[in-house]
Amino acid sequence: MNFALLILGPPYSTQASASALRFARAVLSGGHGIYRLFFYHDGVHNASALVSTTQDENNLPQQWGELIEQHQLDSVVCIAAATRRGVLSEQEAKRLGKGSGNLNPGHEVSGLGQLVDASINADRVITFG
């Protein structure tokens, strides 16, 4: 089965991101696929390179990045939600006159059309948040 995951929750103030990450790992270890990860609303903070944690905490954005890289997952961050929340690619930062971007590698910014595409092409869309 091929899944699309819609992550709406930020890394630390809700369980949504951690639950989505555990689900994604279980899906992949069970031999299933992930068509796309789509980070939306406050979930875009999971793609920020500026999130810092203490040594005894889980760094969820880092763990997302490792999972994306390890499994070559398609990870999309909603451009409108990200821009409003200060999560910017280098290209968007330049376009908006900001000093630099802070989007973690492995993620791309795009629009809601990518979510619609995931809904059409995945067997199931699971929402976290």
Backbone bond lengths (Angstrom), bond angles and torsions (degrees), N, CA, C in turn:
res aa  C-N    CA-C-N  psi(-1)  N-CA   C-N-CA  omega(-1)  CA-C   N-CA-C  phi
1 M - - - 1.447 - - 1.525 108.70 -
2 N 1.298 116.21 144.40 1.457 123.27 -178.57 1.526 109.07 -111.48
3 F 1.324 116.84 125.19 1.454 122.55 -175.81 1.524 111.34 -110.34
4 A 1.326 115.12 153.34 1.459 122.99 165.54 1.523 105.41 -120.50
5 L 1.328 116.10 135.51 1.460 120.16 -179.48 1.518 109.63 -113.47
6 L 1.319 116.03 129.89 1.455 123.46 176.16 1.523 106.47 -107.77
7 I 1.326 116.41 112.83 1.460 122.07 -176.61 1.525 108.37 -106.62
8 L 1.329 115.94 114.47 1.460 122.27 -176.76 1.524 112.75 -104.85
9 G 1.314 117.72 -19.16 1.458 120.92 -173.95 1.511 113.14 -93.27
10 P 1.343 116.54 146.19 1.464 121.33 178.20 1.527 110.91 -71.17
11 P 1.314 117.09 171.14 1.459 119.67 -175.21 1.527 115.18 -63.18
12 Y 1.326 119.30 -32.58 1.459 117.59 -168.13 1.515 117.82 -126.97
13 S 1.289 121.04 -19.31 1.464 119.13 -175.82 1.526 113.48 -89.48
14 T 1.326 117.32 -7.76 1.463 122.00 174.11 1.525 108.35 -138.46
15 Q 1.313 116.61 171.30 1.464 121.94 176.99 1.527 111.94 -87.62
16 A 1.318 117.90 -3.87 1.467 121.55 -171.90 1.522 112.82 -56.11
17 S 1.311 117.98 -48.49 1.460 121.18 -177.16 1.522 111.48 -66.81
18 A 1.314 116.70 -44.72 1.466 120.15 179.59 1.525 111.03 -64.18
19 S 1.320 116.97 -40.00 1.470 120.80 177.88 1.523 111.10 -65.16
20 A 1.329 116.41 -42.18 1.467 120.47 178.48 1.522 110.79 -63.04
21 L 1.324 116.83 -40.69 1.455 120.66 179.28 1.525 110.91 -64.35
22 R 1.327 117.26 -44.87 1.469 120.36 177.22 1.524 110.92 -61.87
23 F 1.330 116.81 -41.46 1.455 120.95 178.53 1.524 110.64 -62.71
24 A 1.318 116.74 -45.16 1.473 120.85 -179.63 1.529 110.42 -59.98
25 R 1.316 116.93 -44.36 1.464 120.33 178.62 1.530 111.23 -61.98
26 A 1.334 116.51 -41.92 1.468 120.52 179.75 1.528 111.16 -65.21
27 V 1.329 116.24 -42.13 1.466 121.10 178.64 1.525 110.12 -58.83
28 L 1.320 116.02 -48.64 1.469 120.33 -176.97 1.523 111.64 -68.80
29 S 1.322 117.32 -39.24 1.469 118.91 179.35 1.523 111.35 -71.34
30 G 1.333 116.76 -21.53 1.463 120.82 176.81 1.511 113.88 -84.88
31 G 1.330 117.12 4.71 1.457 120.68 177.21 1.520 114.92 86.53
32 H 1.313 116.93 6.87 1.463 120.73 177.87 1.529 109.33 -91.19
33 G 1.306 116.14 175.44 1.458 120.55 -178.78 1.515 112.45 -118.50
34 I 1.318 114.75 161.57 1.465 121.38 173.51 1.520 106.85 -119.79
35 Y 1.321 115.37 114.79 1.463 120.75 -179.53 1.525 110.52 -69.22
36 R 1.346 115.44 -44.55 1.464 118.43 -178.48 1.522 109.94 -162.51
37 L 1.313 114.97 145.10 1.455 123.22 166.27 1.514 106.47 -99.72
38 F 1.324 117.43 132.56 1.457 120.20 178.47 1.526 107.94 -127.54
39 F 1.331 116.32 114.78 1.455 123.10 -179.84 1.529 108.43 -97.00
40 Y 1.330 115.26 124.00 1.462 121.39 -172.38 1.530 109.32 -139.62
41 H 1.304 117.73 163.19 1.468 123.76 -176.43 1.529 108.78 51.23
42 D 1.334 118.64 -136.19 1.463 120.63 -179.19 1.530 112.56 -70.31
43 G 1.309 116.99 -10.03 1.465 120.95 176.37 1.520 112.93 -62.28
44 V 1.338 117.47 -19.08 1.467 120.17 179.76 1.526 111.75 -63.69
45 H 1.331 117.44 -21.95 1.470 120.19 178.62 1.532 111.69 -64.07
46 N 1.325 117.76 -19.46 1.461 121.50 175.84 1.521 112.25 -66.55
47 A 1.321 117.31 -15.62 1.464 122.05 -178.90 1.520 112.65 -101.77
48 S 1.326 117.40 5.13 1.456 120.77 -177.54 1.520 111.58 -83.26
49 A 1.320 115.36 133.51 1.466 121.07 176.41 1.525 111.44 -79.84
50 L 1.330 117.92 -6.41 1.459 121.22 -176.65 1.526 113.92 -93.23
51 V 1.324 117.78 -5.09 1.462 120.13 178.37 1.523 108.28 -69.36
52 S 1.324 115.70 127.94 1.464 121.34 179.49 1.518 108.95 -125.26
53 T 1.315 116.20 144.82 1.459 121.24 179.30 1.519 109.51 -131.24
54 T 1.313 115.34 164.36 1.455 119.34 172.52 1.522 108.35 -77.34
55 Q 1.321 116.90 167.03 1.463 120.64 -175.18 1.523 113.46 -63.82
56 D 1.328 117.42 -26.13 1.460 119.42 -177.31 1.529 113.53 -92.26
57 E 1.328 117.76 6.08 1.460 121.62 178.58 1.523 110.56 -107.90
58 N 1.323 115.14 152.64 1.459 120.41 172.98 1.518 109.10 -73.69
59 N 1.322 116.04 131.18 1.451 120.72 175.60 1.530 107.04 -94.65
60 L 1.329 115.74 90.20 1.463 120.14 -174.88 1.526 113.46 -60.87
61 P 1.336 120.09 -43.97 1.467 117.89 177.55 1.531 112.50 -59.26
62 Q 1.321 116.93 -38.33 1.467 120.01 177.21 1.533 110.52 -65.83
63 Q 1.328 116.71 -41.69 1.461 120.07 179.30 1.525 112.02 -65.59
64 W 1.336 116.61 -37.84 1.458 119.60 174.34 1.532 109.84 -60.32
65 G 1.329 116.08 -46.87 1.461 120.42 179.92 1.518 112.77 -58.84
66 E 1.330 116.55 -41.68 1.469 120.60 178.92 1.520 111.32 -65.08
67 L 1.344 116.98 -41.88 1.467 120.52 179.04 1.525 110.49 -64.73
68 I 1.325 116.07 -43.38 1.470 120.93 179.77 1.527 110.51 -61.05
69 E 1.317 116.35 -45.13 1.466 120.46 -179.71 1.520 111.48 -67.64
70 Q 1.317 116.73 -45.86 1.470 120.89 -176.94 1.528 112.09 -61.12
71 H 1.330 116.76 -39.60 1.468 120.50 -175.56 1.524 113.35 -106.20
72 Q 1.345 116.37 6.20 1.463 121.28 179.78 1.528 111.25 51.45
73 L 1.336 115.95 50.62 1.456 121.92 -178.02 1.519 111.10 -82.27
74 D 1.304 115.33 150.17 1.460 122.19 174.46 1.520 107.03 -85.30
75 S 1.316 116.88 113.91 1.460 122.26 -177.79 1.517 109.68 -120.12
76 V 1.323 115.72 118.73 1.452 121.76 -177.27 1.527 109.46 -116.76
77 V 1.311 115.43 135.68 1.458 123.14 176.50 1.521 106.92 -112.75
78 C 1.326 116.73 126.45 1.464 120.57 -179.33 1.522 109.63 -60.88
79 I 1.311 116.48 122.58 1.458 121.52 -175.14 1.528 112.22 -64.43
80 A 1.317 118.19 -40.29 1.469 120.31 -178.70 1.526 110.68 -67.55
81 A 1.329 116.68 -46.69 1.469 120.51 179.81 1.522 110.76 -65.05
82 A 1.317 117.22 -39.76 1.465 121.39 -178.86 1.530 111.24 -67.30
83 T 1.310 116.75 -44.18 1.460 120.48 -179.03 1.527 110.86 -61.65
84 R 1.323 116.62 -42.73 1.469 120.44 178.69 1.522 112.26 -62.30
85 R 1.336 116.44 -28.55 1.464 121.21 -174.95 1.527 112.93 -103.10
86 G 1.318 117.01 7.09 1.458 120.37 175.98 1.508 115.18 76.62
87 V 1.324 117.61 23.86 1.468 121.59 174.35 1.525 105.85 -104.63
88 L 1.338 115.60 106.81 1.463 120.39 -169.60 1.521 111.86 -126.29
89 S 1.316 115.90 139.85 1.458 120.63 168.26 1.520 107.68 -74.18
90 E 1.304 117.39 166.08 1.472 120.49 177.54 1.523 110.47 -58.82
91 Q 1.321 116.47 -41.33 1.462 120.86 -178.87 1.532 111.09 -64.31
92 E 1.326 117.32 -44.48 1.461 120.54 179.02 1.522 111.08 -66.90
93 A 1.324 117.17 -39.99 1.459 120.88 178.71 1.527 110.23 -59.83
94 K 1.316 115.89 -43.85 1.468 120.43 179.55 1.528 110.17 -64.67
95 R 1.331 116.34 -44.49 1.467 121.10 -179.35 1.525 111.24 -61.20
96 L 1.338 116.81 -34.80 1.463 121.50 -177.51 1.527 113.43 -92.38
97 G 1.334 116.71 2.50 1.450 120.56 178.47 1.519 114.09 74.38
98 K 1.303 117.57 27.02 1.463 122.23 178.17 1.519 109.34 -94.23
99 G 1.320 116.51 159.36 1.462 121.08 -176.07 1.509 114.53 -64.53
100 S 1.313 117.40 -41.32 1.469 120.50 -179.35 1.512 109.72 -163.50
101 G 1.299 114.78 164.95 1.457 121.09 176.36 1.516 110.35 -89.92
102 N 1.326 115.56 168.30 1.451 120.42 178.97 1.524 112.43 -139.59
103 L 1.317 116.68 24.34 1.456 121.63 179.07 1.521 109.43 -80.87
104 N 1.333 115.83 126.53 1.463 120.08 177.84 1.528 110.49 -62.38
105 P 1.334 117.12 144.95 1.470 120.06 174.49 1.527 110.35 -59.01
106 G 1.298 115.84 149.78 1.467 120.77 179.53 1.512 112.95 99.65
107 H 1.328 116.64 -19.07 1.461 121.36 177.72 1.522 108.91 -103.16
108 E 1.313 115.61 151.50 1.459 120.39 172.04 1.523 108.46 -128.03
109 V 1.317 116.52 149.56 1.462 119.94 176.15 1.516 108.80 -94.78
110 S 1.312 115.31 139.48 1.452 120.69 179.29 1.525 107.89 -162.35
111 G 1.310 115.81 -177.71 1.457 120.76 -176.05 1.510 113.97 -98.55
112 L 1.318 114.24 -176.71 1.463 121.27 -177.42 1.524 112.97 -65.32
113 G 1.315 117.31 -16.92 1.460 119.64 175.89 1.529 111.96 -57.53
114 Q 1.335 116.07 -30.94 1.471 120.12 178.09 1.525 111.05 -68.22
115 L 1.333 116.82 -32.44 1.464 120.48 176.18 1.523 110.32 -70.46
116 V 1.322 116.36 -41.48 1.465 120.67 176.92 1.526 109.48 -61.49
117 D 1.327 116.94 -44.84 1.468 121.38 177.76 1.530 110.88 -58.81
118 A 1.320 116.82 -42.90 1.466 120.50 179.04 1.525 110.86 -64.10
119 S 1.330 116.74 -38.34 1.466 120.92 178.98 1.519 111.73 -64.16
120 I 1.309 115.99 -34.12 1.462 121.02 -179.94 1.527 111.35 -76.53
121 N 1.329 117.13 -40.44 1.450 120.46 -170.81 1.522 116.11 -94.30
122 A 1.309 118.49 -19.40 1.459 120.79 178.22 1.526 109.93 -87.28
123 D 1.312 116.21 154.35 1.467 119.98 175.82 1.522 111.01 -72.49
124 R 1.324 116.58 -35.65 1.456 122.04 -179.70 1.525 109.80 -141.91
125 V 1.329 116.55 142.05 1.458 122.17 171.93 1.532 106.40 -111.88
126 I 1.307 115.63 122.88 1.463 121.43 -178.98 1.518 107.63 -112.15
127 T 1.335 117.27 129.46 1.454 122.93 -178.17 1.526 110.41 -105.30
128 F 1.310 115.81 133.36 1.470 122.77 176.95 1.511 108.44 -120.23
129 G 1.322 116.01 114.46 1.458 120.12 178.37 1.464 109.43 132.09
